[in-house]
Amino acid sequence: MFNLDDLKKIVERSELFRDKEVHLTIIANPVAGGFTIRKKVDENIAMLKCALASVENRPVVTLSCSAVLHMTNSAGHAKNLARSVLEIAAAETSPSTVYLIVTAGGDGTSLEVQCELAKKILEEKNDTLSDRVCILRLPFGTGNDGSDGRKLDESLLLLTKKSHFEKQSAVVVYSKNHPDIVSYSFNIASIGIDAFVTHMTNRVKNLFPGDFYKIWVDLACVFYNRIYRVGKMSIIAFDAEGKTVKQHVDKMILYLMGASGNRTYGSNQKILPDGRNVCGIHEMSLAKKLAMKKHFKNGTHISFPVTEMYSASKLEIGYSEKILVQLDGEGCLLDVNDFPLVMELSKPFISVIKPN
């Protein structure tokens, strides 16, 4: 359903790219729900046609616009494709040239692409890419919490209506014992029960396509404590100037940091419903876990005493048990040697598109 010429036509008529030489690269995951689930495919086709109709009578405003579409064929392929584009962009010298990378897949596809950009800018110090490369994340997955719009029509409005470029931060995650080995989150990084939900959802999804997140939320309430011992977690939180803003030691079943506040995960669970970017949840009984589920969906969990909510630029987390960590829907297991674990905000460096 994804026609390269259709998106090219929209981009070259977007005021955002007026007088720019645009190099458009689409990195799409053909097994994502937006390409395989018939209902979503039909919705996306209709939304794309609507966006095309809205620019039909507009003139081309770019100086030029080249376009290429890549379909990924395995895990890691999106990362390699992004690296190739970024290496070309790094050698670019024209101030009027913009490299627009569009991801059309789930959160995993956009995570791979953005991680490559983070490595180029934050690790290799190629700061010029921050202004030269723009990311647009189309919602073709099942969750789409890290995309620019929950549905395709919201994303395309960024190109057809008035909009602007804005730089965003990432959450940088690493062990203080291994500071040179870093991971990135561009939505929410967390440890605890939600990472378990993500991990099990991904395992089932590999066998049976679909959205199993809600099912595993129910199962996690019952089984999480039987698989992972919930011990005391020590937290020291700092602001951008390095001042301690919070410090506590408690049994926690969840702790997370968002790249900003007002973020969702797990198919629109409003875990960060306001401007604060850190949330911690204290251990509680099974009955309370089951009763709290609905509050995470609509964001009302922030009013309960089991919830820690505040803003911070850096977290140092101490823990003496094994626990799962998830970064934008991708999880892995941590052991005691991975602690203290650090989560901290990077400088704003990812150029994205925001509505005016």
C-alpha positions in Angstrom: 0.0 0.0 0.0 2.9 2.3 0.6 3.6 4.2 -2.6 6.9 6.1 -2.6 5.7 8.7 -5.1 2.7 9.5 -3.0 4.8 10.5 0.0 7.3 12.3 -2.2 4.5 14.3 -3.6 3.4 15.4 -0.1 6.9 16.2 1.0 7.9 18.4 -1.9 4.7 20.4 -1.4 5.3 20.9 2.3 6.1 24.4 3.5 8.4 22.9 6.0 10.9 22.1 3.2 10.5 25.2 1.1 13.7 26.0 -0.8 15.4 22.8 0.5 17.1 20.0 -1.3 15.4 17.0 0.3 16.7 13.5 0.3 13.7 11.3 1.5 14.4 7.8 2.7 11.6 5.6 3.9 12.6 2.6 6.1 9.5 0.3 6.3 9.0 -3.0 8.1 6.7 -5.1 5.9 5.6 -7.4 8.7 4.4 -4.5 10.9 0.7 -4.4 11.7 0.1 -1.4 9.4 1.1 -3.6 6.4 -0.4 -6.9 7.5 -3.7 -6.3 9.3 -6.4 -5.7 6.7 -8.3 -3.2 8.7 -5.2 -1.1 9.4 -4.1 -1.3 5.8 -7.5 0.0 4.6 -7.4 2.8 7.1 -3.9 3.8 6.1 -4.7 3.8 2.4 -7.7 6.1 3.0 -5.7 8.4 5.2 -2.9 8.6 2.6 -5.4 9.4 -0.2 -6.9 12.2 2.0 -3.5 13.7 2.6 -2.7 13.6 -1.2 -6.0 15.3 -2.0 -5.2 18.1 0.4 -2.0 19.0 -1.5 -3.2 18.2 -5.0 -3.4 21.9 -6.0 -0.3 23.1 -4.2 2.9 23.9 -6.1 6.2 22.1 -5.5 8.2 24.3 -3.0 11.4 22.2 -2.6 14.4 22.9 -4.8 14.6 19.2 -5.4 13.4 16.0 -3.8 14.9 12.5 -4.3 13.2 9.5 -2.7 14.0 5.9 -1.9 12.0 3.2 -0.2 13.7 0.3 1.8 11.9 -2.7 3.2 13.6 -4.3 6.2 14.1 -8.1 6.1 15.4 -8.8 9.6 16.1 -7.4 13.0 19.0 -4.9 12.7 18.3 -4.1 9.0 16.8 -0.7 9.8 19.9 0.1 11.8 22.1 -0.7 8.9 20.0 1.3 6.4 20.0 4.3 8.7 23.7 4.1 9.1 24.2 4.3 5.3 22.0 7.4 5.1 23.7 9.1 8.0 27.2 8.5 6.6 26.1 10.2 3.4 24.5 13.1 5.3 27.7 13.5 7.4 29.7 14.2 4.2 27.1 16.8 3.0 28.2 20.4 2.8 25.3 22.2 1.2 23.3 24.3 3.9 20.1 23.9 2.0 20.1 20.0 2.0 17.9 18.1 4.4 17.9 14.3 4.9 14.4 13.2 5.9 14.3 9.7 7.3 10.7 8.3 7.6 10.2 5.1 9.6 7.1 3.0 8.7 6.9 0.3 11.3 6.6 -0.3 15.0 8.6 1.1 17.9 11.4 -1.3 17.2 12.0 0.0 13.7 12.1 3.7 14.9 14.3 2.7 17.8 17.0 1.2 15.5 17.0 4.2 13.3 17.2 6.7 16.2 19.9 4.7 18.0 22.1 5.1 14.9 21.5 8.8 15.0 22.3 9.0 18.7 25.6 7.1 18.1 26.6 9.5 15.3 25.8 12.7 17.3 26.3 11.8 21.0 29.1 9.3 20.7 30.9 10.3 17.5 30.3 14.0 18.1 29.0 14.7 14.6 26.7 17.6 15.7 26.0 18.8 12.2 23.7 15.9 11.7 21.3 17.4 14.3 20.3 20.1 11.9 20.8 18.1 8.7 18.8 15.0 9.5 15.1 15.0 10.4 13.1 11.9 11.6 9.4 11.3 11.0 8.0 8.2 12.7 4.9 6.9 11.0 2.5 4.7 13.2 2.6 1.3 11.4 3.0 -0.9 14.5 0.7 -2.2 17.2 1.6 0.2 20.0 2.8 3.3 18.2 3.7 5.1 21.5 6.9 6.4 20.0 5.5 7.6 16.7 4.6 11.1 15.5 0.8 10.6 15.9 -1.1 7.6 16.9 -2.7 7.2 13.4 -1.3 8.0 10.0 -3.5 11.0 9.4 -2.1 12.7 12.5 1.4 12.1 11.2 0.7 13.3 7.7 -0.8 16.6 9.0 2.8 17.4 10.1 3.6 17.6 6.4 0.4 19.1 5.0 -0.3 21.7 7.8 1.9 24.4 9.3 4.7 22.8 11.4 8.2 23.3 12.6 11.4 21.4 13.5 12.1 20.8 17.1 15.0 19.0 18.8 14.2 16.3 21.4 16.3 14.5 24.0 16.8 10.8 24.5 17.1 8.8 27.7 20.7 7.4 27.9 20.9 4.2 29.9 24.1 2.6 31.2 25.7 0.8 34.2 28.1 2.8 36.3 30.3 -0.4 36.2 30.3 -0.3 32.3 29.9 3.4 31.4 31.1 2.9 27.8 28.2 0.5 27.0 25.2 2.7 26.5 21.6 2.1 25.3 19.0 4.7 24.3 15.3 5.2 24.7 13.4 7.9 22.8 10.1 7.4 24.6 10.3 5.7 28.0 13.0 3.6 29.7 11.9 1.5 32.6 12.7 -1.4 34.9 10.3 -3.7 36.7 6.9 -5.2 36.0 6.2 -3.3 32.8 9.4 -4.5 31.3 8.2 -8.0 32.1 4.9 -7.3 30.3 6.9 -6.0 27.3 9.2 -9.0 27.3 6.4 -11.5 27.4 4.3 -9.6 24.8 7.2 -9.6 22.4 7.8 -13.4 22.9 4.2 -14.2 22.1 4.0 -11.6 19.3 6.9 -13.5 17.5 4.7 -16.6 17.4 1.2 -15.0 17.0 0.9 -11.5 15.5 -1.3 -9.2 17.4 -1.5 -6.9 20.4 -1.1 -9.1 23.6 0.0 -6.2 25.9 -3.3 -6.0 27.8 -3.4 -9.8 28.3 0.1 -9.8 29.8 -0.8 -6.8 32.1 -3.3 -9.1 33.7 -1.0 -12.1 33.9 1.9 -10.0 35.2 -0.2 -8.9 38.2 -0.5 -12.5 39.2 2.9 -14.0 38.2 5.5 -11.3 38.3 6.3 -11.7 42.0 6.6 -15.5 41.6 9.3 -15.0 38.9 11.1 -11.9 40.1 11.8 -11.2 43.7 10.9 -7.6 44.5 13.7 -6.2 46.7 14.5 -2.7 47.9 15.5 -0.2 45.3 17.6 2.8 46.0 17.0 6.0 44.0 18.9 9.2 43.7 17.5 11.7 41.3 19.2 14.9 40.0 18.2 18.0 38.1 20.0 19.4 35.1 22.5 21.2 37.4 23.3 18.1 39.3 21.3 19.0 42.4 19.6 16.1 44.2 15.8 16.4 43.8 14.7 13.1 45.4 16.3 10.3 47.2 14.6 7.2 48.7 15.0 3.4 49.3 11.8 1.4 49.0 10.4 -1.8 47.5 9.4 -0.7 44.0 7.8 -2.8 41.2 8.4 -0.2 38.6 10.6 2.8 37.9 10.9 4.8 34.7 12.1 7.9 33.0 10.6 9.5 29.9 12.5 11.6 27.3 9.9 14.2 28.5 6.6 14.2 30.3 3.2 13.6 28.6 4.1 10.2 27.2 2.4 6.8 26.9 3.6 3.2 26.4 2.0 -0.2 26.1 -0.6 0.9 23.5 -1.5 4.3 25.0 -1.1 3.6 28.7 -0.9 7.1 30.1 2.0 6.4 32.5 3.3 10.0 32.2 0.1 12.0 31.8 1.5 15.4 32.7 4.8 17.4 32.4 6.7 15.2 34.9 9.1 12.6 33.3 9.8 10.2 36.2 7.4 7.7 37.7 7.9 5.0 40.3 5.4 2.5 41.7 5.7 1.0 45.2 5.2 -2.7 45.8 1.6 -3.5 46.6 -0.8 -6.5 47.2 -2.2 -8.5 44.3 -5.6 -7.0 45.0 -4.3 -3.5 44.7 -2.4 -4.3 41.5 -5.6 -5.5 39.9 -7.5 -2.5 41.1 -4.8 -0.1 39.8 -4.7 -1.4 36.3 -7.4 0.9 34.9 -5.7 3.9 36.5 -2.6 3.4 34.4 -4.7 3.4 31.3 -6.2 6.8 31.9 -3.4 8.4 33.9 -5.2 8.7 37.3 -2.6 6.5 39.0 -0.7 9.7 39.8 -3.1 10.6 42.6 -2.5 7.4 44.6 0.1 7.2 47.4 1.8 4.2 45.8 3.0 6.5 43.0 6.1 8.6 42.9 5.9 11.4 40.3 8.5 14.1 39.7 10.8 15.6 37.1 14.5 14.8 36.9 17.4 14.8 34.4 19.3 11.8 35.9 18.5 8.8 38.0 21.0 6.5 39.7 19.3 3.2 40.6 20.7 0.6 43.0 19.3 -2.9 43.2 20.5 -6.3 44.3 18.1 -8.6 42.4 17.7 -9.6 38.7 15.2 -7.4 36.9 14.1 -6.6 33.4 14.7 -3.3 31.7 12.8 -2.1 28.6 13.7 0.7 26.2 10.9 1.7 23.8 9.4 -1.8 23.9 12.6 -3.8 23.7 13.6 -5.6 26.8 16.6 -7.4 28.4 17.6 -8.9 31.7 19.8 -7.1 34.2 21.6 -8.7 37.1 23.3 -7.3 40.2 26.5 -6.5 38.2 24.5 -4.0 36.1 23.8 -1.8 39.2 24.1 1.1 39.9 22.1 1.7 36.7 22.0 5.3 35.3 19.2 6.8 33.3 19.8 10.4 32.2 18.5 12.8 29.6 20.8 13.7 26.7 21.0 17.1 25.2 18.2 17.8 22.7 19.6 16.5 19.4 16.9 14.6 17.4 15.2 16.9 14.9 11.5 16.0 14.7 8.5 17.7 13.2 5.9 19.4 15.5 2.7 21.2 14.7 2.6 25.0 15.0 
